């Protein structure tokens, strides 16, 4: 029997695939009836995403003391001391308390996606380390770049050289480079603030990427302005109290959990393979995707082992 494939007309390498839904609903995998006050989604179309703002950084503390953002504005004398700020002692304490809080709330992600900035990497490690959860650094969830020195990251060599040993000390699996550090230097930062549309676009692109992941419960550790732009894109038609909760600025080390409902199937980069005697199999290009619904099926595993030389047992 052929392997069931996602009902999606944009399947990589399958331009002729047939949608499983009627032509006028081919991109819809949910039912929404406003007068009922709820929507129905297939469970496999949903994911729980826990958005976590980093804990208090040095830049947060100096801005709070000044009552404005002048200390980290690039034209201010001494502002560059706050480039890619570390956590304060209070911020580290927030992470300790946050770690206890996520346990009490039942937050148990299968994957932690984290911004490449130092304060986010520190927050992610203190809150989620020593649980056997893999970490992936992703540049799409970096803070809104520009104008402020705290929002320019240090070099990859500096960050990985300092933070890497901390993750190694607790035996964490962390992928710094596949999605995190395309360049050694931060080439995106400019004296002008990143346009709002660009920040929103990055946020939506991250949601699309999360939709392709095999995990159904994921934490994203990132930044307040980034989250504010992303959340502000959604919720125009929801109840005012819910909208206020979704759109308000996140506090340091705050966890905000949402359900990501996918109206259609999303595929990561990959290829279809056709082993002899078996059905077609989609294999993601990036190894970390090859689990869950993208796991290698038994008939392909058998085919792989069938290529090994056969040992003749003595009679």
Rosetta blueprint (number, residue, H / E / L):
1 X L
2 X L
3 X L
4 X L
5 X L
6 X L
7 X L
8 X L
9 X L
10 X L
11 X L
12 X L
13 X L
14 X L
15 X L
16 X L
17 X L
18 X L
19 X L
20 X L
21 X L
22 X L
23 X H
24 X H
25 X H
26 X L
27 X L
28 X L
29 X L
30 X E
31 X E
32 X E
33 X E
34 X H
35 X H
36 X H
37 X L
38 X E
39 X E
40 X E
41 X E
42 X L
43 X H
44 X H
45 X H
46 X E
47 X E
48 X E
49 X E
50 X E
51 X E
52 X E
53 X E
54 X L
55 X L
56 X L
57 X E
58 X H
59 X H
60 X H
61 X H
62 X H
63 X H
64 X H
65 X H
66 X H
67 X L
68 X L
69 X L
70 X H
71 X H
72 X H
73 X E
74 X L
75 X L
76 X L
77 X L
78 X L
79 X H
80 X H
81 X H
82 X H
83 X L
84 X L
85 X L
86 X L
87 X E
88 X L
89 X H
90 X H
91 X H
92 X H
93 X H
94 X H
95 X H
96 X H
97 X H
98 X H
99 X H
100 X H
101 X H
102 X H
103 X H
104 X H
105 X L
106 X L
107 X L
108 X L
109 X L
110 X L
111 X E
112 X E
113 X E
114 X E
115 X L
116 X L
117 X L
118 X H
119 X H
120 X H
121 X H
122 X H
123 X H
124 X H
125 X H
126 X H
127 X H
128 X H
129 X L
130 X L
131 X L
132 X L
133 X L
134 X E
135 X E
136 X E
137 X E
138 X E
139 X H
140 X H
141 X H
142 X L
143 X L
144 X L
145 X L
146 X L
147 X L
148 X E
149 X H
150 X H
151 X H
152 X L
153 X L
154 X L
155 X L
156 X H
157 X H
158 X H
159 X H
160 X H
161 X H
162 X H
163 X H
164 X H
165 X H
166 X H
167 X H
168 X H
169 X H
170 X L
171 X L
172 X L
173 X L
174 X E
175 X E
176 X E
177 X E
178 X E
179 X E
180 X L
181 X L
182 X L
183 X L
184 X L
185 X L
186 X L
187 X L
188 X L
189 X L
190 X L
191 X L
192 X L
193 X L
194 X L
195 X L
196 X H
197 X H
198 X H
199 X H
200 X H
201 X H
202 X H
203 X H
204 X H
205 X H
206 X H
207 X H
208 X H
209 X H
210 X H
211 X H
212 X H
213 X L
214 X L
215 X L
216 X L
217 X E
218 X E
219 X E
220 X E
221 X E
222 X E
223 X L
224 X H
225 X H
226 X H
227 X H
228 X H
229 X H
230 X H
231 X H
232 X H
233 X L
234 X L
235 X L
236 X L
237 X L
238 X L
239 X L
240 X H
241 X H
242 X H
243 X H
244 X H
245 X H
246 X H
247 X H
248 X L
249 X L
250 X L
251 X L
252 X L
253 X L
254 X L
255 X E
256 X E
257 X E
258 X E
259 X E
260 X E
261 X E
262 X L
263 X L
264 X L
265 X L
266 X L
267 X L
268 X L
269 X L
270 X E
271 X E
272 X E
273 X E
274 X L
275 X L
276 X L
277 X L
278 X L
279 X L
280 X L
281 X E
282 X E
283 X E
284 X E
285 X L
286 X L
287 X H
288 X H
289 X H
290 X L
291 X L
292 X H
293 X H
294 X H
295 X L
296 X L
297 X L
298 X H
299 X H
300 X H
301 X H
302 X H
303 X H
304 X H
305 X H
306 X H
307 X L
308 X L
309 X L
310 X L
311 X L
312 X L
313 X L
314 X L
315 X L
